[in-house]
Amino acid sequence: MMIRSVVLVGAGNVAWSMGKALRTAGLDILQVVNRSLLGAEALGQELGVSTTCRAEEVVRGADLYLIMVRDDAISVVSQGLPFRDGLVVHTAGSVPMQILSAHQRHGVLYPLQTFSKSRLVDFSRVSLFVEGSTPEVCQDLCCFARQLSPMVYEAGTEQRQWLHLSAVWGANFVNHLWGLASDMLREHGLPTGALHLLMDECLRKAIESENPHRVQTGPAVRFDQQVLDKHLLLLSGDPRLEHLYRMLSQSIQTTAYDLQTKTS
Ligand SMILES: NC(=O)c1ccc[n+]([C@@H]2O[C@H](COP(=O)([O-])OP(=O)(O)OC[C@H]3O[C@@H](n4cnc5c(N)ncnc54)[C@H](OP(=O)(O)O)[C@@H]3O)[C@@H](O)[C@H]2O)c1
């Protein structure tokens, strides 16, 4: 089945970017449904579609109902939909597809990107991971997803949970470290942009390398104990940062050692 018409359920970070992407792709957005009418109306107005906050007013017969609400609300919101014969899909990385099993046809469309209302994301640069309750649903969702992005993959619930976890390492933790580095610069009178070119080059190098471990640089991978000790001394007034520094340096060294023994 070709998915052409969509009802958006939710009006948060993902719903805003998704709504705009669907409109750009020329898909038919029938309605925005949301817990608060105010949130629904803001997005509905942007997209020029009708809105509701009442489950009984949800339009019937859409090809797809896309649930984009907080993870812990997906179950209750999906069960509140006043039908069981529509295709109902959520967009969460760490929520099993099974949570939607009250609906005959269900699935997942997980966009592996970071979304905020204040910064709309171009979906053609988002990898989309699809799971379907049947092979047909999976195929329909893949075709639908390809209208938004060329990067569409299938991934089951367990794989998607690992994907989500890897995104926490590859994006959330890295961003946290960028934040800590920026605090350090600010506290010591240095320009906060001082690291931008370095961050940019590291990211490019990691992406282009076949294995980011192999392009690791810095005192830990060089096993330069003198520099490590100097850094630990600088951090001695801050047990949290000292602990993090030790753990990360040890992890870099263990990985470097394993890599070396594997290749020698
Ligand atoms: N943000 C990301 O970077 C990202 C990336 C990939 C996937 N996802 C997934 O996409 C989904 C939406 O994420 P988001 O960041 O867009 O979330 P969000 O902005 O926090 O979503 C808020 C939405 O959830 C609704 N909501 C919250 N609690 C509710 C409840 N108890 N009952 C009914 N509705 C409730 C809100 O309604 P009100 O307007 O009434 O408050 C609003 O529509 C999540 O499953 C998330 O895991 C997010």
The ligand as a Tripos MOL2 file, in Angstrom:
@<TRIPOS>MOLECULE
LIG
   48    52     1     0     0
SMALL
NO_CHARGES

@<TRIPOS>ATOM
      1 N1         13.9520   14.8460   20.1030 N.am      1 LIG1
      2 C1         14.7370   14.0150   19.4870 C.2       1 LIG1
      3 O1         15.8890   14.3650   19.2100 O.2       1 LIG1
      4 C2         14.2660   12.6480   19.0680 C.ar      1 LIG1
      5 C3         15.0250   11.9360   18.1230 C.ar      1 LIG1
      6 C4         14.5650   10.7060   17.6700 C.ar      1 LIG1
      7 C5         13.3790   10.1850   18.1850 C.ar      1 LIG1
      8 N2         12.6870   10.8690   19.1310 N.ar      1 LIG1
      9 C6         11.4420   10.2720   19.6240 C.3       1 LIG1
     10 O2         10.3330   10.9650   19.0740 O.3       1 LIG1
     11 C7          9.2650   11.0360   20.0540 C.3       1 LIG1
     12 C8          8.9240   12.4720   20.3000 C.3       1 LIG1
     13 O3         10.0670   13.1300   20.8050 O.3       1 LIG1
     14 P1         10.0870   14.7190   21.0050 P.3       1 LIG1
     15 O4         11.4720   15.1160   21.3360 O.co2     1 LIG1
     16 O5          9.3650   15.3480   19.8740 O.co2     1 LIG1
     17 O6          9.2650   14.8090   22.3260 O.3       1 LIG1
     18 P2          8.7390   16.0830   23.0450 P.3       1 LIG1
     19 O7          9.0210   17.3240   22.2650 O.co2     1 LIG1
     20 O8          9.1570   15.9970   24.4550 O.co2     1 LIG1
     21 O9          7.1910   15.7040   22.8940 O.3       1 LIG1
     22 C9          6.3120   16.3460   23.4890 C.3       1 LIG1
     23 C10         5.0060   15.7800   22.9380 C.3       1 LIG1
     24 O10         4.5790   14.7040   23.7740 O.3       1 LIG1
     25 C11         3.2820   15.0440   24.2740 C.3       1 LIG1
     26 N3          3.1090   14.4690   25.6010 N.ar      1 LIG1
     27 C12         3.9710   14.5210   26.6330 C.ar      1 LIG1
     28 N4          3.4670   13.8720   27.6910 N.ar      1 LIG1
     29 C13         2.2600   13.4090   27.3030 C.ar      1 LIG1
     30 C14         1.2590   12.6450   27.9520 C.ar      1 LIG1
     31 N5          1.4010   12.2190   29.2080 N.pl3     1 LIG1
     32 N6          0.1500   12.3250   27.2590 N.ar      1 LIG1
     33 C15        -0.0150   12.7360   25.9720 C.ar      1 LIG1
     34 N7          0.9080   13.4390   25.2980 N.ar      1 LIG1
     35 C16         2.0330   13.7830   25.9700 C.ar      1 LIG1
     36 C17         3.2900   16.5520   24.3040 C.3       1 LIG1
     37 O11         2.0190   17.0530   24.3870 O.3       1 LIG1
     38 P3          1.7960   18.5550   24.9660 P.3       1 LIG1
     39 O12         2.1300   19.4950   23.8310 O.co2     1 LIG1
     40 O13         0.3740   18.5530   25.3410 O.co2     1 LIG1
     41 O14         2.7280   18.7230   26.1230 O.co2     1 LIG1
     42 C18         3.9770   16.8480   22.9740 C.3       1 LIG1
     43 O15         3.1240   16.6580   21.8850 O.3       1 LIG1
     44 C19         9.7770   10.2990   21.2880 C.3       1 LIG1
     45 O16         9.3350    8.9770   21.2200 O.3       1 LIG1
     46 C20        11.2910   10.3560   21.1420 C.3       1 LIG1
     47 O17        11.9370    9.2610   21.7580 O.3       1 LIG1
     48 C21        13.0900   12.0940   19.5760 C.ar      1 LIG1
@<TRIPOS>BOND
     1     1     2 1
     2     2     3 2
     3     2     4 1
     4     4     5 ar
     5     4    48 ar
     6     5     6 ar
     7     6     7 ar
     8     7     8 ar
     9     8     9 1
    10     8    48 ar
    11     9    10 1
    12     9    46 1
    13    10    11 1
    14    11    12 1
    15    11    44 1
    16    12    13 1
    17    13    14 1
    18    14    15 2
    19    14    16 1
    20    14    17 1
    21    17    18 1
    22    18    19 2
    23    18    20 1
    24    18    21 1
    25    21    22 1
    26    22    23 1
    27    23    24 1
    28    23    42 1
    29    24    25 1
    30    25    26 1
    31    25    36 1
    32    26    27 ar
    33    26    35 ar
    34    27    28 ar
    35    28    29 ar
    36    29    30 ar
    37    29    35 ar
    38    30    31 1
    39    30    32 ar
    40    32    33 ar
    41    33    34 ar
    42    34    35 ar
    43    36    37 1
    44    36    42 1
    45    37    38 1
    46    38    39 2
    47    38    40 1
    48    38    41 1
    49    42    43 1
    50    44    45 1
    51    44    46 1
    52    46    47 1
@<TRIPOS>SUBSTRUCTURE
     1 LIG1         1 GROUP 0 **** ****
